[in-house]
């Protein structure tokens, strides 16, 4: 037997081993878990998170709007493991929230949706007042409107009138929530509230902040508000980072960046004694229609209520990389079986490497298609 023939099997096996190592390096490199300090634990609950009770195929625009009490019950049971409080944005369909929050030991910042339609706003205000007065042990504050000034649906003067009306009829603190710049643009609103609720989202700033600058920006704005509006307290009513979607200048969405921001923010907020609410509890696919793909991926849990690893433990941008590695390895083996036995030493070395390259490319294409399908 020629020596070249005797070398075929060892060369072939060596090439297969190198090919598998290459595939392993590819997928592990993409999905390598990153270790970060935990934000939440079994003994440390976070302050508050935004909550909307939609299933992944629902939106607030559905007519008729059917929200499931069973969904809310399960969601609040899950959130109670890590949070002390939830924030809501509307009263419509959420009448069961105070009782369910009480059941699970949660406080609630109740929101009323204020818009340009006076009849809708009136209904929301009436429900808000009734819910706050009926549940004083659960409702910690009420929020009259969310980013209504940003949407230019009411004037600052009209909003201040609504806030004053609610304050006269409830015993809990009353606030309004908007992006921080709009508090500065409408100074007549601040005197009407018991505390200010500002939204600080570095990704969405007119001058987007990358992940390395985001926390410093949040701290700067919070300090300005704390000084300018003293002695009133300031709640950071929305802050967070998207896990998927388009990049805005240096602001890049990813799971690792979401975890870096949230964990870093919580540590900073708690060391400074700031009150905060994270956006948001669960991914909301319906927001993609208004905000682009990125709008659907601000959750701490995905739309199926699966933990995204944002709050504790190692976090990965591709948490299912082992599945892609297995699929690529099996595809490589299938290619080699179809190619047959190599006839030369060169073929023995090249076939496994080419098969691994092809399998890796197909796997990357599959991941790209999966991502695009979500957008």
Phi, psi and omega in degrees: 000127179300149181298327180297325179290321180295334181278347186302310184296311178300319179296318181296315180294320177298316180296321177297318179297315179297321180296316179294321177297322178296317177296318178299318179296321179300304186286325177292322178298323179285328186246012184307123179295139179253131179270126178226155175299137181291147173263324182236156177205178180297335182253000182223106178266147178277170189287294190206154178219144177291136183227127169231133194269037184273140166291165188294342178256015180250162173211162179292350180271356179296136175227122357286152179274118182241104177260136188266121174303326179296323176296313180299318181299312180294319180297314182291328174298320179291314182293329180296342178290336187232348185231156176266343193204154170234155174245132176249166187241344183213162176261336185296118178083357184250024183300334182279350187300312182302316180294320179291322177298317177300317180303322186257010175074029181254148167268162182226132163264105186278133178249147171245132181277116180253127179220193184283349181267108188298325181294317178296316180297318180299317179297316179298316181296316180297316179295322180298312181299316181296317181294319180295318182286332180277345186225057183294339180280345185247319184280115182269337179193163174237145184242113184266089178097148179224113178053032179291324177291320177303318181280356179058041181265337174219166175271162177299322180295317179294320179298318179298325177295317178298317180297316180298321178298314180295317180301327182285348186240359177232163182254356180264162178299147182239137180217177174226149185238131176199166174303142192303324182298329185285339170293323180286327181282340182232073187294345181286348183278321185303317179296340184279339187261161175279328174207157182269141175241111185248146177258127183232098185235091185305328179298323186267002180300153175303325172250088188302142178256132174290169185298331181285341181252350192298313184293323178295322178296315178302315181297319180298313181295317180299320180293321178299314181292321179299326179278313187293324186252012177302145008269010180291143179284160178234122174262126169282098192277340172212126168206148183173191183208140181281149180265344178213163177124187185282151177277135175251103184053244182268359182273104186252120176288138172188161178296318180296317179294323176299315179294319178300315182292309185298313183293320177293320179296313181301316179299317180293316182296316183287329177289335179262358180072027180277147171270142186209160173222126181272142173251121357215178185297308187231144172306142182237090183304330182298335182290345180298332181294327183263325189249002188084178186307322185298334183299336184273002192228046177257003186285155170279337171238155178280181185293342175268008179069027175267138181297129179270001179076021184284325190267330183204158179080176177295147181233143184229142174286342178222075188295342180258028179300327177299325178293320177294322177298314179298316180297318179294319180296317178295321178294322177298315179299318179298318179298318180293323177296319179290329181287334180082184184287133178290144184261343183226160176302322179298317179294322180298326179277321188281322185303309179298322181292319177293321179296319178295320178299314179296318180295320178295317179297318178295321177296317178296322177296319178298318178294322178296317179295321178298317180293315180297325179296329179285336181273000000 
